[in-house]
Amino acid sequence: MTPAIALVALLLDRFLGYPAALARHVPHPVAWSGALIARLELALNDPRLPRTTRRRNGALMLAVLLAATAATTIAIVLALRQIPLGWLVEALLATPLLAQKQLGQAVEAVAGALRVSLDSGRAAVAHIVGRDTEALDESGIARAAIESLAENTSDGIVAPLFWLLLLGLPGIALYKAINTADSMVGHRDERYAEFGWASAKLDDLVNIVPSRLTAALLAAAAALWPGFDGKGAWHAARRDSARHFSPNAGWPEAAMAGALGLGLGGPNSYRGRIVDLPPMGEGRPPVASDINRALTLYRATLFLLLGLPAVLVLLLS
């Protein structure tokens, strides 16, 4: 029933997301992982410890997180298999671990805020990127929003779906736990460089296939929808992805750049430190209206993505 679970979860998330009324009473599942990570990091990441010990403690933190996630979700799945239509409950539980509606709304908010003022655009994009946003101009805000949309299409949607299809509810929950750990401790600064090493490396590993699948989906959507360049998307992904410091982020970002005919990448500031990202694509710099073009391609990609579990349901029925 895993393809059917994935199909139902995709549809529910696409149209409902994680309702605000529910969020007021039940914390998002990612928040539970985050709370455990924060508690373990506080207990294990003592800056006075040797580097090798901090790296070992980071791996221990990750192991505890994954063991707790696996034990909980496997127990839930075993219990659900004992009741009629338990697979529908599994789909409901998997739904919040996808982010189609949430991601689209967050990027739409940036486009809307930019129509008001640059300051509003900076404030809106700060919710979805880790870079410093105080000095961004219109092009910088648009670039940040489009790059975030591309990368999070992979990390927030395609990758969770991939692991849901592969391993069911435990698969998507374990992926989200790894991704949350990477976002919280997988940084290269003094505090996390050693402690977050295992989280960062495992996150790279579990995103290898989904990142390339995302690039292929973006290219296919660009080829099918008017106004985009499918060949350019795939060419840019294959040519430019290896330049990125991440083994995975360059694939969806370069595909998005090629599909839109834009040039992404370039210098970013993170906590005052300049990081010069390699160029993705060969086109002009983005402007505010390109955010809406990127959202159109995003929605087209989601439509194609829906076909993956749908085809599996038909083949296995």
C-alpha positions in Angstrom: 0.0 0.0 0.0 3.0 2.3 0.1 2.3 4.0 -3.3 -1.3 4.6 -2.3 -0.1 6.0 1.0 2.2 8.4 -0.8 -0.5 9.4 -3.3 -3.0 10.3 -0.6 -0.3 12.1 1.5 0.7 14.2 -1.5 -2.9 15.2 -2.3 -3.7 16.1 1.3 -0.5 18.1 1.7 -1.0 19.9 -1.7 -4.4 21.1 -0.8 -4.5 21.3 3.0 -1.0 21.4 4.2 -0.6 21.5 8.0 -3.7 23.5 9.1 -3.0 26.5 11.4 -5.8 25.4 13.7 -4.1 22.0 14.2 -0.7 23.6 14.6 -2.0 25.7 17.5 -2.8 22.5 19.5 -0.4 19.9 18.0 3.2 20.9 17.3 4.5 20.0 13.8 6.3 16.6 13.9 9.5 18.3 12.8 9.4 20.3 16.0 9.5 17.1 18.1 12.8 16.1 16.3 14.1 19.6 16.7 13.4 19.6 20.5 15.3 16.3 20.9 18.2 17.5 18.8 18.4 20.7 20.8 18.4 18.9 24.1 21.1 16.4 23.0 23.2 19.1 21.5 23.2 21.1 24.7 24.2 18.0 26.7 26.9 16.6 24.3 28.4 19.5 22.4 30.8 20.9 25.0 33.2 23.3 23.3 35.9 22.3 25.8 36.0 18.8 24.5 38.6 17.6 21.9 37.5 17.8 18.3 37.4 14.0 17.9 35.2 13.7 21.0 32.8 16.3 19.7 32.5 14.5 16.3 31.9 11.2 18.1 29.2 12.9 20.3 27.6 14.3 17.2 27.3 10.9 15.7 25.9 9.6 19.0 23.3 12.4 19.0 22.3 11.4 15.4 22.1 7.7 16.4 19.8 8.4 19.3 17.6 10.6 17.1 17.3 8.0 14.4 16.7 5.1 16.9 13.9 7.0 18.6 12.4 7.9 15.2 12.6 4.4 13.9 11.3 2.8 17.0 8.3 5.1 17.2 7.3 4.9 13.6 7.8 1.2 13.2 5.6 0.6 16.3 2.9 2.9 14.8 3.0 1.1 11.4 2.8 -2.4 13.0 -0.2 -1.2 15.1 -2.0 0.3 12.0 -1.6 -2.9 10.0 -3.9 -4.6 12.5 -6.9 -2.3 11.8 -9.0 -1.8 8.7 -7.9 1.1 6.6 -4.9 1.7 8.8 -3.0 2.7 5.7 -5.1 5.8 5.5 -4.0 6.8 9.0 -0.4 6.2 7.9 -1.0 8.6 5.0 -2.4 11.2 7.4 0.7 10.9 9.6 3.0 11.2 6.6 1.2 14.3 5.2 2.9 16.9 7.5 6.3 15.6 6.5 5.8 16.9 3.0 5.9 20.7 2.4 4.2 21.5 -1.0 1.6 24.0 0.3 3.9 25.5 2.9 6.8 26.1 0.5 4.6 27.6 -2.2 2.9 30.0 0.3 6.3 31.1 1.8 7.7 31.9 -1.6 4.4 33.6 -2.7 4.7 35.8 0.4 8.1 37.0 -0.8 6.7 38.0 -4.2 3.8 39.8 -2.5 6.0 41.6 0.0 8.3 42.8 -2.8 5.3 44.5 -4.4 5.0 46.5 -1.2 8.6 47.5 -0.6 12.2 46.3 -0.5 12.1 46.2 3.3 9.0 44.0 3.2 10.6 41.7 0.7 13.7 41.4 2.9 11.6 40.6 5.9 9.7 37.9 4.0 12.7 36.2 2.4 14.4 36.1 5.8 11.9 33.4 6.8 13.0 31.0 4.1 16.8 31.5 3.8 19.7 31.4 6.1 21.7 34.2 4.4 21.8 37.8 5.7 19.0 39.8 4.0 19.3 43.3 5.4 21.2 44.7 2.4 19.6 42.7 -0.4 18.3 44.6 -3.4 15.4 43.5 -5.6 17.5 41.1 -7.6 19.1 39.6 -4.4 15.7 39.0 -2.8 14.4 37.4 -6.0 17.5 35.2 -6.3 17.3 34.1 -2.7 13.6 33.2 -3.1 14.1 31.3 -6.3 17.2 29.4 -5.0 15.3 28.5 -1.8 12.3 27.3 -3.9 14.5 25.1 -6.0 16.5 23.6 -3.2 13.5 23.0 -1.0 11.6 21.4 -3.8 14.2 18.7 -3.4 14.7 18.7 0.4 11.1 19.4 1.4 9.1 17.4 -1.2 10.9 15.1 -3.6 13.3 13.6 -1.1 10.6 12.9 1.6 8.4 11.4 -1.1 11.2 9.2 -2.3 11.9 7.8 1.1 8.2 7.4 1.8 7.8 5.3 -1.4 10.9 3.3 -0.5 10.4 2.6 3.2 6.9 3.9 4.1 6.2 6.0 7.2 9.5 5.1 8.9 11.4 6.1 5.7 9.9 9.6 5.5 10.2 10.2 9.2 13.9 9.1 9.3 14.6 11.4 6.3 13.0 14.4 8.0 14.9 13.7 11.2 18.2 13.6 9.3 17.3 16.8 7.4 16.3 18.6 10.6 19.5 17.6 12.2 21.5 18.9 9.3 19.7 22.2 9.3 20.2 22.6 13.1 23.8 21.4 13.6 25.3 20.7 10.1 27.1 24.0 9.8 30.7 24.7 9.2 31.2 27.3 12.0 33.3 26.7 15.1 30.4 25.4 17.2 29.1 22.8 14.8 31.9 21.9 12.4 32.7 18.7 14.3 29.5 18.0 16.2 27.4 18.3 13.1 29.8 16.4 10.8 27.8 13.1 10.9 24.5 14.9 10.3 25.8 16.8 7.4 27.4 13.8 5.7 24.3 11.6 6.2 22.1 14.3 4.8 24.3 14.5 1.7 24.0 10.8 1.3 20.2 10.5 1.6 19.7 13.4 -0.9 21.9 12.1 -3.7 19.1 10.4 -5.7 16.3 12.9 -4.8 18.3 15.9 -5.8 19.0 14.5 -9.3 15.4 13.3 -9.6 14.3 16.9 -8.7 16.4 18.3 -11.5 14.9 15.8 -14.0 11.4 16.7 -12.9 12.1 20.4 -13.2 13.5 19.9 -16.7 10.6 17.7 -17.7 8.1 20.3 -16.4 10.0 23.0 -18.3 9.8 21.0 -21.5 6.1 20.5 -21.2 4.9 23.9 -20.0 5.2 26.9 -22.4 7.6 29.7 -21.5 10.3 27.5 -20.0 13.4 25.8 -21.4 13.5 22.0 -20.7 16.7 21.3 -22.6 18.4 24.3 -21.0 17.3 23.1 -17.5 18.9 19.7 -17.9 22.0 21.1 -19.6 22.5 23.6 -16.8 22.0 20.9 -14.2 24.6 18.6 -15.7 27.1 21.4 -16.4 26.8 23.5 -13.3 25.8 21.2 -10.4 29.3 20.0 -9.8 30.5 23.5 -9.2 28.3 23.9 -6.1 29.9 23.3 -2.7 27.0 21.0 -1.9 26.9 17.6 -3.7 23.2 18.0 -4.1 21.9 21.6 -3.9 23.4 22.5 -7.3 21.2 20.1 -9.2 17.8 21.7 -8.5 19.2 25.2 -8.4 21.0 24.9 -11.8 17.9 23.2 -13.3 15.7 26.0 -12.1 18.2 28.6 -13.5 18.3 26.9 -16.9 14.6 26.5 -17.1 14.0 30.2 -16.4 16.9 31.4 -18.4 18.4 33.1 -15.4 21.8 33.3 -13.7 21.7 32.2 -10.1 24.5 31.8 -7.5 27.0 34.5 -6.6 28.1 36.1 -3.3 26.0 35.6 -0.2 26.5 36.9 3.3 26.0 34.4 6.2 26.3 36.1 9.7 28.6 38.6 8.2 30.8 36.1 6.3 30.8 36.3 2.5 30.4 33.0 0.7 30.8 33.2 -3.1 28.6 30.5 -4.6 29.4 29.4 -8.1 27.2 30.5 -11.0 24.2 28.4 -11.9 22.8 29.0 -15.4 24.0 31.6 -17.9 21.1 34.1 -18.1 20.4 37.5 -16.7 20.0 38.2 -13.0 16.5 37.6 -11.6 14.0 40.3 -10.9 10.8 40.3 -8.8 8.6 39.0 -11.6 10.8 35.9 -11.9 9.6 34.7 -8.5 6.1 34.1 -10.0 7.6 32.4 -13.0 9.5 30.1 -10.7 6.3 29.3 -8.8 4.6 28.4 -12.1 7.3 25.9 -12.9 7.2 24.7 -9.3 3.5 23.9 -9.6 4.0 22.2 -12.9 6.7 20.1 -11.3 4.4 19.1 -8.5 1.8 18.0 -11.0 4.4 15.7 -12.6 5.5 14.5 -9.2 2.0 13.4 -8.4 2.2 11.0 -11.3 5.0 8.9 -9.7 2.9 7.3 -7.0 -0.2 7.3 -9.2 1.7 5.2 -11.8 2.9 2.8 -9.1 -0.6 2.4 -7.8 -1.8 1.4 -11.3 1.1 -0.9 -11.9 0.7 -2.7 -8.6 -3.1 -2.9 -8.5 
